[in-house]
Amino acid sequence: MSIKQCSFCATVESEENPLIAGERVYICSNCVVSAYKILFGEEEPEATPTTSGTPTLYTPKEINALLDEYIIGQENAKKTLAVAVYNHYKRIFRETVSEDDTQIAKSNVLLIGPTGSGKTLLAQTIAKFLNVPIAIADATNLTEAGYVGEDVENILTKLLMEANGDPKLAEQGIVFIDEVDKVARMGENRSITRDVSGEGVQQALLKLIEGSVVNIPPKGGRKHPNQDFIQIDTSNILFICGGAFDGLNDILKRRLGSNTLGFGQSKRSKKEEQNLLHLVESEDLVSFGLIPELIGRLHIHATLGEITQEDMVRILVEPKNSLVKQYQKLFAIDTVSLKFEEDALLNIAQKAIERKTGARGLRSILEEILLDIMYELPELEGYEVIITQDVVCNQAKPLYIRDKQIA
């Protein structure tokens, strides 16, 4: 028997919203009421019950294109995350009732990549365009329940606040847990003492990530018996965990037999060693210190590579909210034009690579370079400031141009 759906809004037939059948077409009662009001001049309601609270559902290619506008490189991670997010929200908002009782389970995501490679930015950008609430938590602040620190359930309190206190909206949101590698247990053997900020946190995360009804205090903090709780069902919340996993490369080398000790060992190039993360498997994550139960609930693994100098330069100038565009806008408020020479951008990118802070280190480098200029900025109205290679490398003064003459 085929599923009956409204030909106008694709709503499945229900007792609250029955369908009227025509020749190969159906119309639901909500659409009939809306059509009546349009025909007879009454104001149509802003949204029907079937569409309220539904985020914009983009295709994987559309999601990837949106990410390209803000994130440079990391093509594999963007593609993986685009498919995961599309499948997740398609499962929530487009799943129809079937006769075989098949239920599609959600797939959570684990992002693995060096610091500053764009893990947090990926989650923030996707949530922005999907118009869903997102909570970003740092796993290093979490402790096992009953100990000093932040309870795991407080992550959902943050999500509820981002949803303006609406539990139903929060249940369709995204939770990004950063620095999840910092809660890895020390060594592969279970500790005989309580690991309240490592394995204990991983155990507490299992219930949230798998999907269950959790009682949370509305304003966060510790639970106590006389407190009113809000119930949040995490079954439709997409969990994205991210971490640098420093030292995972060494585990991969051992598993792949690439020890450099002894005779006859073939040494990989630096580029090949950076690409080892793409070969990560569950057993490597267990060796790192994640418990198998947690890995089993993070079904999709996406890896991010180290950012090259060329990508660093593109990050500075190409994205919609690139740092160069931000500072140019900041200077334009004082009627000052800001320009960077190509060699200057290359040296800024090289400095960021040497500091090993990834793309997030670019802002601090630019702040150091532009500090003296911004100090005098109110007196530079009408000038064009050109940042050269000497300014970046030798702390020289930039070129000041007014009326096409060097000042």
N, C-alpha and C positions, 0 to 999 in steps of 0.2 A: 504494500500500500504506500503510495507516494505521500510525502509530507505536504500539507496544505499551508501555503504562505500567501500573505497579502501581496498582490501584484504591484502595489504602490510603495509600501514601506517595508516589505519583506518580513513582517511580523508573523510568527507561528500562531496558529489558532489556539485560543484558550477560552476558558469559561468567562473571564472578564472581558475578553475582546474577541467575540465570535466573528466568523467570516461569512460573507454572502457570496454564493457561487454564481458565476456566469459561464459562458462557453469558453472553457480553458483559462478563465481568469477568476480571481478572487479579490474582494475588497473587505477590509476589516471595519468594525463599527467606528473606530477612531477616525479613520479616513473619510467615512460617510459623514460624520459630524463636521469635520473640517471642510469638506466639499460643500455642505449645506450652508455653512457660514460664509464661505467665499461667494457663493452664488447669490445669496440673499442679503449681502451687504454687512453682515455681522463680522466683527473683528476676529481674525483667526488667532488661536492661542499661540504663544511664542514657541512652545515645544510640546510635543506629545509625550506621554509617559514612556514610549518605547525608545525615544532618542535622548532623553535627558541624561546628562552625566556621561555620555559616551565620548571618548576621546577621538580625535582624528586618526583614522586608520590608514597609514601609508603602506604602499607595497615595499618590499625589501629594496628595490632599486631606487625608489623615492627617498627612503630613509638614508640609504648610502649617499645619495646626491646631497641631501641636507647636511650630512656629516662632513662631506667634502668641503662645504663652504666654511667650516670652522676648524677642521682637523686636517693637518697635512700628513701624508703617508699613512702607515698602519693599515694598509688595504685589507689584509687578512682579518684583522680584528674588527674593522668596520663592517665587512661583509658578514662575518659570523654573528655579530651583535644585531645587525639589521634583520637577518633571518630569524633569530631567536625572539626578538621583540615583536616582529610581525606575527609569528606563530602563536606567541603568548596572548596577544590581544585579539587575534582572530579566534582563538579558542574561547575567550570570554564572551565576545560580543557577536560572533557569527556561528557559534556551534548550534546546530539544530537537534531536535529530539529524534532519535533513531530507534528502530525496533530491536537492535541487537544489544542495547544498553552499554555500548562502548563509550567509555569516558576518557577524554584526552587529558593526560597528566601534564602538569607544567614542567618546563625545563629551566632551571636556574643556571646562571653563568658565572664562570670563574675567569677573571682577567689576570694574566701573568705578564709582567713586563717591568723593566727598570724604572726607577724613580724619574718623574718628569716626562714620561712617554705618552701621557694623555689618557690614563685609565679613568680618572674622575671626570675629565672633560667629556669623554664619550657618554657617560651616564647622564651628566647634566644636560648635554645638548639634546639627547633623545627625549628626555622628560620634558624639555622646553617645547619641542615641536609637537609632542603627543598631547600636550596640555593635561598632564597627569601629575599628581603630587609626588615629590621625591624627597626622601630622607637620606642624608649622608652621615654615616657614623664612622668613628675611628675605633677599630677593634682594640687598640692599646688602652683605651679608657675602661673597657669592660672587665668585670670580674664575675666570678661565680656568685650566685644568689647567697646573701647572708654575710658577705665580706665587704670591706670598705672599697668603694669604687662605684661604677655605674652598672646597674642591672641591664641584662640583655633586652628585657622587655621595654626599656626606655627608648629603644630605637623606634618602636611603634608609636610611642608618645610623640616623638618628633614628626613622624609621618602624619599623625592625626592633626597636629598643629599646622602642617603644610596644607592639609585638606580643609582648613578653617573649621575644624571640629566636627566634620561630617564623616562618620565611620564608614558609610557606604562608599564614599569617594576615596577614602584612605585604603579601603580593601581592593582598589583597582590601581594602586600606586606602585612605585618602584623604591626599593631599599638598596642603597649602595653601601657596602661595608668595606671600608678601606683598611689597609695594613693588616689584612687577615693572616698574613704570614707571621705576624708578630705573636700570634697566640698558638703557634706550633709548640708541641711538647718537645722537651729536650731529649733527643735520642729516640730510638724506635721502641725501647722498652718502657712500659708504663711505670710511672714513679710510685714508690711506696708511700710517699707523702702527698697531700692534696695540692694539686697544681691549680690554684684558684684563678690565675690570670692566663692560663694556657689551655690545657686539655679540658678544664672545667668550663671554660667559655665555649669551647667547641661543642661540648655536650649540651650546653644550654641553647646554642644556636640551632641544634637539630630540630627541636620542636617548632621553632619559628619558620625555618626554611621549608620543612616538609609540608606544612599546611595544617593548622589547627586553630581552634578558638582560644584566644589568649585574653586574660583579664589584665587590663593596664590601668594604672592610676591616671586620671585625666590631666593632671598637672605634673606628672613625672614624680621622681623621688622614690622613697621606699614605700612598700606596701604595709598597711596595718589594718587590723580587723574592722575598725569602724569607718573605713574609707569606702566611698562609692567607686565602683569600677566600670569601665567601658569595655565591652567585648569587641574584639577585632578578629575576624576570620582571615588567616594569612594564606588561604588556599589559592587566591587569585592575585597575590602580591608577588611581583617579580623581584627576586633577590639576585643582585650582582655583587660578587665579592672580588676584590682586587688586592694585589700585593706584588712587591718587587721580588720576593723569594730569592734574596741574596744567598748564594751558595748552591742554588739548584743546578747550576751549570756543572759544578764539580760532581754532583750525584749522577748527572747524565753522562759525564765523561767516564765515570767508573762503570756504569751499566753498559756503555757502548764500547768499552775496552780501549779507551784512549788515554790511559795513564802514560805520562811522559817519562816515568822511571824505567830503567832497564834498556837493553839494546834492541834495536830493530823496531822501535815504536815510531809510527808515522805521526808527525806533529801537524795539527790542523792550523789553518790560517786564522787570523783574528776574526775575519768575517764569518768563517765557518763556525767558530766557537760562539759567536753572537747568535747564529741561527740555530743553535742546538735546542733552544727553548721550544722550537716548533715540534721537536720530537718527544716532548714530555708525555709521560703516561701516568696512570693512577699510582703505580708502584713507586714512581719517583717522588710523588707528593707524600706518600706514606713514609718513605725514607726521610723526607724533609721534616715531618712532624705533624702532618694533618692526620686525623683519625679516619679510618676507612668509611665510617658511617657518614661523615661530613662530605667526603669526596663523592660518595654515591648519590648525594643530593645536589651536587653541583655538576649537572650532566654535560654542560657545554664548556669546553676549555678554549679560550682564545688567547693567543700570545702576541705581545707587542715587542717590536725590536728596538734597539737603541737608535736614537735620532742622529742622522748624519749631519755633517756641516751644511750640505746643500739643503736638506730639509729644514735645518735651523734658520737659514736665510729666508726660506719660503714662509716659515712660521712668523717671522718678523714682519713680513710685508703683505702676504696674500690673503689670510682669513678676513672675514668681515670685521671682526673685532681685533685685528692684529695690533701688536704693541706699537708699531710705527704709526699706524693710523690713530691710535689713542693719543700718543704724544703730539702728533700733528694737530689734532683737534684741541688739545690742551693749550698748545702754543697759539692756535688761531683765535682763541678767546682774547688774547692780548694783542691781536692783529700782528702776529709774528709768523712767518713761514718757516717750516723746518724741513730740511732735506738731508738724506743720508747718501753718501757715495757708496758704490758697490763694494770697494775694498774695505770700507768701514764696517759694512754689514758682515762681510766674511770674517773679519777679526772679532767682532762681537760674538758670532756663532762659535768661533774657535775657543774663545774664553769660556763660554758656557760648557763646551765639551770637556775642557780641561778641569773645570770645577766639578764635573760629574753630577750636576744637579738637574740635568735635562732641560726641557723648555721652560720650566718654572724659574730657572736661574737667569733667564734673559732680562726680566724686569729689574732685578737688582743691579745687573750690569749697566743697563740704560740709566737707572737712577744715579749711579756713580758718575757716569759720563756727563749727564745733563745737569748735575746738581748746581755747579757754578753758573751755568747759563740760565737756569730757572730762577736763581737768586736775583739775577739782573733783568729778568724777563719784562717786568712792567716798564722799564726804561728803553726797551728795544722795539717799541711800536713802529711798524712799517718796514722792519728789516727782514731779510731772509737769512736764516742761520744754516750753514752747511757743515755737517759733521764729516770730517775726513779721516783717513787712516791714522794720521798723526794724533788726532784728538783721542782716538781709542787706544792706541799703543803707547804714545809718549806724553799723554796728558797735555798736548798742545792746545792752543786756543782755536776755536772754530773760525770759519770765514763768515764775516758779517757783511752782507750786501744790501745797499739801499740805493734805489734809483739806478740799478745796474752798475753801481760803483762800489768797490771794496772799501768798507768803513775801517 
